[in-house]
Amino acid sequence: MVAGETLWVETTDDLAVLDIAHMCNEDGHSLLETVAMPTGHRFLIRKR
């Protein structure tokens, strides 16, 4: 991926809400959207 591209990530781990936000903060990516789903969460991330 190149800078500025986006990626949807789907998880079934409840702690992913914390983990994904932390990863984005640490690595400089942007967490654009978080969606709760019946089976977990979905995250839209923009690469730095």
N, CA, C and O atoms as a printed pandas DataFrame, in Angstrom:
     atom_number atom_name residue_name chain_id  residue_number  x_coord  y_coord  z_coord
0              1         N          MET        A               1    0.838   -1.184    0.000
1              2        CA          MET        A               1    0.000    0.000    0.000
2              3         C          MET        A               1    0.880    1.243    0.000
3              4         O          MET        A               1    1.978    1.257    0.555
4              5         N          VAL        A               2    0.368    2.271   -0.632
5              6        CA          VAL        A               2    1.081    3.547   -0.627
6              7         C          VAL        A               2    0.386    4.504    0.331
7              8         O          VAL        A               2   -0.773    4.305    0.695
8              9         N          ALA        A               3    1.101    5.534    0.729
9             10        CA          ALA        A               3    0.550    6.524    1.661
10            11         C          ALA        A               3   -0.763    7.077    1.124
11            12         O          ALA        A               3   -0.886    7.384   -0.062
12            13         N          GLY        A               4   -1.745    7.200    2.020
13            14        CA          GLY        A               4   -3.036    7.764    1.663
14            15         C          GLY        A               4   -4.087    6.733    1.289
15            16         O          GLY        A               4   -5.277    7.045    1.274
16            17         N          GLU        A               5   -3.667    5.507    0.986
17            18        CA          GLU        A               5   -4.639    4.463    0.668
18            19         C          GLU        A               5   -5.360    4.033    1.938
19            20         O          GLU        A               5   -4.832    4.170    3.041
20            21         N          THR        A               6   -6.577    3.511    1.770
21            22        CA          THR        A               6   -7.363    3.068    2.917
22            23         C          THR        A               6   -7.576    1.562    2.866
23            24         O          THR        A               6   -7.514    0.933    1.809
24            25         N          LEU        A               7   -7.828    1.010    4.041
25            26        CA          LEU        A               7   -8.014   -0.425    4.196
26            27         C          LEU        A               7   -9.083   -0.669    5.252
27            28         O          LEU        A               7   -9.036   -0.090    6.337
28            29         N          TRP        A               8  -10.055   -1.534    4.929
29            30        CA          TRP        A               8  -11.012   -1.995    5.930
30            31         C          TRP        A               8  -10.437   -3.228    6.608
31            32         O          TRP        A               8   -9.949   -4.137    5.935
32            33         N          VAL        A               9  -10.490   -3.267    7.929
33            34        CA          VAL        A               9  -10.038   -4.415    8.715
34            35         C          VAL        A               9  -11.223   -4.889    9.543
35            36         O          VAL        A               9  -11.836   -4.096   10.258
36            37         N          GLU        A              10  -11.553   -6.178    9.454
37            38        CA          GLU        A              10  -12.639   -6.747   10.248
38            39         C          GLU        A              10  -12.057   -7.692   11.289
39            40         O          GLU        A              10  -11.179   -8.500   10.988
40            41         N          THR        A              11  -12.557   -7.582   12.521
41            42        CA          THR        A              11  -12.048   -8.412   13.614
42            43         C          THR        A              11  -13.197   -9.042   14.391
43            44         O          THR        A              11  -14.335   -8.575   14.333
44            45         N          THR        A              12  -12.885  -10.095   15.110
45            46        CA          THR        A              12  -13.843  -10.714   16.024
46            47         C          THR        A              12  -13.381  -10.578   17.472
47            48         O          THR        A              12  -14.050  -11.056   18.388
48            49         N          ASP        A              13  -12.252   -9.933   17.675
49            50        CA          ASP        A              13  -11.656   -9.757   19.002
50            51         C          ASP        A              13  -12.179   -8.466   19.628
51            52         O          ASP        A              13  -11.997   -7.388   19.063
52            53         N          ASP        A              14  -12.820   -8.565   20.781
53            54        CA          ASP        A              14  -13.365   -7.376   21.451
54            55         C          ASP        A              14  -12.292   -6.344   21.787
55            56         O          ASP        A              14  -12.571   -5.146   21.788
56            57         N          LEU        A              15  -11.079   -6.786   22.071
57            58        CA          LEU        A              15  -10.004   -5.857   22.426
58            59         C          LEU        A              15   -9.407   -5.148   21.215
59            60         O          LEU        A              15   -8.572   -4.257   21.370
60            61         N          ALA        A              16   -9.823   -5.529   20.026
61            62        CA          ALA        A              16   -9.311   -4.876   18.816
62            63         C          ALA        A              16   -9.641   -3.385   18.807
63            64         O          ALA        A              16   -8.910   -2.601   18.203
64            65         N          VAL        A              17  -10.715   -2.985   19.459
65            66        CA          VAL        A              17  -11.064   -1.562   19.537
66            67         C          VAL        A              17   -9.899   -0.780   20.137
67            68         O          VAL        A              17   -9.562    0.302   19.658
68            69         N          LEU        A              18   -9.292   -1.319   21.170
69            70        CA          LEU        A              18   -8.134   -0.670   21.787
70            71         C          LEU        A              18   -6.868   -0.892   20.964
71            72         O          LEU        A              18   -6.085    0.034   20.749
72            73         N          ASP        A              19   -6.678   -2.124   20.507
73            74        CA          ASP        A              19   -5.444   -2.485   19.796
74            75         C          ASP        A              19   -5.283   -1.736   18.477
75            76         O          ASP        A              19   -4.195   -1.241   18.179
76            77         N          ILE        A              20   -6.338   -1.646   17.691
77            78        CA          ILE        A              20   -6.258   -0.972   16.386
78            79         C          ILE        A              20   -5.996    0.519   16.587
79            80         O          ILE        A              20   -5.164    1.101   15.891
80            81         N          ALA        A              21   -6.698    1.136   17.528
81            82        CA          ALA        A              21   -6.477    2.561   17.804
82            83         C          ALA        A              21   -5.036    2.804   18.249
83            84         O          ALA        A              21   -4.406    3.770   17.819
84            85         N          HIS        A              22   -4.523    1.940   19.100
85            86        CA          HIS        A              22   -3.144    2.073   19.582
86            87         C          HIS        A              22   -2.146    1.909   18.434
87            88         O          HIS        A              22   -1.197    2.685   18.319
88            89         N          MET        A              23   -2.359    0.899   17.586
89            90        CA          MET        A              23   -1.465    0.672   16.451
90            91         C          MET        A              23   -1.438    1.892   15.529
91            92         O          MET        A              23   -0.370    2.321   15.092
92            93         N          CYS        A              24   -2.611    2.447   15.238
93            94        CA          CYS        A              24   -2.673    3.623   14.366
94            95         C          CYS        A              24   -1.935    4.799   14.994
95            96         O          CYS        A              24   -1.192    5.505   14.312
96            97         N          ASN        A              25   -2.135    5.009   16.273
97            98        CA          ASN        A              25   -1.471    6.099   16.978
98            99         C          ASN        A              25    0.047    5.919   16.975
99           100         O          ASN        A              25    0.786    6.871   16.720
100          101         N          GLU        A              26    0.505    4.718   17.253
101          102        CA          GLU        A              26    1.942    4.437   17.313
102          103         C          GLU        A              26    2.622    4.551   15.951
103          104         O          GLU        A              26    3.750    5.034   15.854
104          105         N          ASP        A              27    1.930    4.104   14.895
105          106        CA          ASP        A              27    2.533    4.045   13.562
106          107         C          ASP        A              27    2.205    5.247   12.683
107          108         O          ASP        A              27    2.718    5.357   11.570
108          109         N          GLY        A              28    1.352    6.154   13.176
109          110        CA          GLY        A              28    1.038    7.362   12.424
110          111         C          GLY        A              28   -0.070    7.217   11.399
111          112         O          GLY        A              28   -0.278    8.118   10.587
112          113         N          HIS        A              29   -0.794    6.089   11.418
113          114        CA          HIS        A              29   -1.912    5.898   10.501
114          115         C          HIS        A              29   -3.141    6.617   11.065
115          116         O          HIS        A              29   -3.166    6.971   12.243
116          117         N          SER        A              30   -4.154    6.832   10.230
117          118        CA          SER        A              30   -5.383    7.488   10.667
118          119         C          SER        A              30   -6.503    6.468   10.776
119          120         O          SER        A              30   -6.789    5.746    9.820
120          121         N          LEU        A              31   -7.131    6.409   11.929
121          122        CA          LEU        A              31   -8.308    5.569   12.113
122          123         C          LEU        A              31   -9.507    6.424   11.741
123          124         O          LEU        A              31   -9.899    7.310   12.500
124          125         N          LEU        A              32  -10.090    6.164   10.582
125          126        CA          LEU        A              32  -11.143    7.010   10.038
126          127         C          LEU        A              32  -12.531    6.632   10.527
127          128         O          LEU        A              32  -13.398    7.491   10.688
128          129         N          GLU        A              33  -12.737    5.344   10.761
129          130        CA          GLU        A              33  -14.078    4.899   11.134
130          131         C          GLU        A              33  -13.994    3.591   11.902
131          132         O          GLU        A              33  -13.166    2.731   11.601
132          133         N          THR        A              34  -14.859    3.452   12.896
133          134        CA          THR        A              34  -15.013    2.208   13.642
134          135         C          THR        A              34  -16.486    1.851   13.630
135          136         O          THR        A              34  -17.334    2.666   13.994
136          137         N          VAL        A              35  -16.793    0.624   13.210
137          138        CA          VAL        A              35  -18.179    0.180   13.099
138          139         C          VAL        A              35  -18.354   -1.089   13.924
139          140         O          VAL        A              35  -17.639   -2.071   13.726
140          141         N          ALA        A              36  -19.314   -1.064   14.855
141          142        CA          ALA        A              36  -19.644   -2.273   15.610
142          143         C          ALA        A              36  -20.526   -3.150   14.730
143          144         O          ALA        A              36  -21.475   -2.675   14.106
144          145         N          MET        A              37  -20.196   -4.439   14.693
145          146        CA          MET        A              37  -20.949   -5.398   13.893
146          147         C          MET        A              37  -21.387   -6.543   14.802
147          148         O          MET        A              37  -20.827   -6.707   15.886
148          149         N          PRO        A              38  -22.364   -7.329   14.393
149          150        CA          PRO        A              38  -22.830   -8.436   15.241
150          151         C          PRO        A              38  -21.721   -9.423   15.612
151          152         O          PRO        A              38  -21.768  -10.040   16.676
152          153         N          THR        A              39  -20.731   -9.570   14.743
153          154        CA          THR        A              39  -19.667  -10.549   14.990
154          155         C          THR        A              39  -18.357   -9.922   15.441
155          156         O          THR        A              39  -17.372  -10.639   15.619
156          157         N          GLY        A              40  -18.311   -8.608   15.632
157          158        CA          GLY        A              40  -17.071   -7.940   16.041
158          159         C          GLY        A              40  -17.062   -6.482   15.655
159          160         O          GLY        A              40  -18.040   -5.769   15.879
160          161         N          HIS        A              41  -15.960   -6.031   15.074
161          162        CA          HIS        A              41  -15.812   -4.635   14.674
162          163         C          HIS        A              41  -15.162   -4.543   13.310
163          164         O          HIS        A              41  -14.498   -5.469   12.844
164          165         N          ARG        A              42  -15.374   -3.399   12.685
165          166        CA          ARG        A              42  -14.784   -3.101   11.383
166          167         C          ARG        A              42  -14.136   -1.728   11.496
167          168         O          ARG        A              42  -14.724   -0.801   12.052
168          169         N          PHE        A              43  -12.913   -1.600   10.964
169          170        CA          PHE        A              43  -12.140   -0.369   11.087
170          171         C          PHE        A              43  -11.682    0.086    9.709
171          172         O          PHE        A              43  -11.234   -0.723    8.896
172          173         N          LEU        A              44  -11.796    1.379    9.454
173          174        CA          LEU        A              44  -11.264    1.954    8.223
174          175         C          LEU        A              44  -10.007    2.729    8.593
175          176         O          LEU        A              44  -10.052    3.667    9.390
176          177         N          ILE        A              45   -8.883    2.323    8.004
177          178        CA          ILE        A              45   -7.574    2.891    8.336
178          179         C          ILE        A              45   -6.963    3.513    7.093
179          180         O          ILE        A              45   -6.984    2.915    6.017
180          181         N          ARG        A              46   -6.410    4.733    7.245
181          182        CA          ARG        A              46   -5.663    5.376    6.156
182          183         C          ARG        A              46   -4.178    5.270    6.474
183          184         O          ARG        A              46   -3.726    5.666    7.549
184          185         N          LYS        A              47   -3.429    4.727    5.515
185          186        CA          LYS        A              47   -1.980    4.564    5.691
186          187         C          LYS        A              47   -1.299    5.923    5.680
187          188         O          LYS        A              47   -1.658    6.800    4.895
188          189         N          ARG        A              48   -0.312    6.093    6.559
189          190        CA          ARG        A              48    0.422    7.360    6.617
190          191         C          ARG        A              48    1.354    7.490    5.449
191          192         O          ARG        A              48    2.056    8.494    5.328
